[in-house]
Amino acid sequence: TKCVKIRLKPGCLDRARAWAAEINARSEEALATLRDEGVSIESVFLDRTSEGDFLIYYLRAADFDVAQSATEASRHGIDAFHAEFKKDCWAEGRRLELLVDLTDNPAR
């Protein structure tokens, strides 16, 4: 489990909203990439503050090194779209400290 806080470049809020709308519209393709990466949960939140606009990524994967390798090798068009958004709009990111991570999985 990890959570990452991404600072958006100034002026990228509308682009971030358009990016999110595109990901949601192409959810089947996006879910296919998550399966390839071994990611079971990926949620992205918008945090608008006086210091700027941030994306908060919450992810859960079996192995983040495997997920990264799969991302780099991906041939899904949605991943190229996402990479372009990152290049154009992400200023910086930092991993947030995990304090509590509970899962209640009745299928155990």
N, C-alpha and C positions, 0 to 999 in steps of 0.2 A: 504494500500500500504506500502510495506517496501522494503528496500534494505540492504543487508548484505554483508560485505567484509570478505572473508575467506582466511586466509593465508594457503597456502599449505606447507606441510612438505618438506624439501629439497629432491630432487630426485623424486618427484611425478608428474612432468609435463607430462611425457609419460603416466603415469597411468591416469591422468586427461583427457588427449585426448582420451584414450581408453574408459574411463567411458562415456564421452560425445558421442562417436561414438555408444556405446551400447544403451544409452538412445535414441538417434535418430533412431537407427535401430528398437527399440522396442517402437516406439512412441505411438502406439495404447494402449499398456499396461500402458505406462506412463500417457497418457491422461485419462485413466480410474482412475488412482490414484488421479489425479487432480480433477476429478469430485467428487470422494468420499470425498475429503478434502474441497471442495467448493472453490478451487483455480481457478481463471479465467485466470491468466497469471503467467507463471514462465519462466524467461529468465536468462541464465547464461552466463557471459562474462569472458574472461581470461584477466588479467592485469599482464603483465610481467614488473617488475621494478628492479632497482638496489637493492632494499630491499628484493626481492623474488618474487615468483609467487602467484597470488591471484585469487580467483574466486569472481566475483561480481554477487550476486543473486538479481534479481528484481522480486518481487512477489506482486500479487493482490489477495485478498480473502475477502469474506464477513465477516469472523470471524477467526482470526488466532488461537484462542484457540480450536475451533472446528477442524480446519485443523490439529493441532498438535495431538489431540486425534485420529483423523482418521488415521494419519500416524502411531501412536503407535499400533493401532489395525489392521493395514493392513495385508492382506494375499497375496498380490501381490508379485510375485517373484522379480519384478523390484525394489520394496522397500527394500527387503533384500540385493539385489545387491548394491543399493545406500548406505544403512547403513554400509556395509562392506567398501566401498570406503571412507565414512566419517571417520570411525574408523581408517583406515590405513593412510589416507592422509591429513586430516584436522588438522592443528596445533592450530588455534584459529580463532575466528570470532568476528566481532563487527557490530552492527547495525549502518547504516549511517543515518545522520540527513536529514529528508525530508524537502525540501524548497519549491518545487512547484510540484503539482500533478494535472494535467489538463486532463479531459476526454471529448471528444466530441462524444456523443452517439446519433446519429440521430434517434434511435429507441425509444427515450423517449416519 
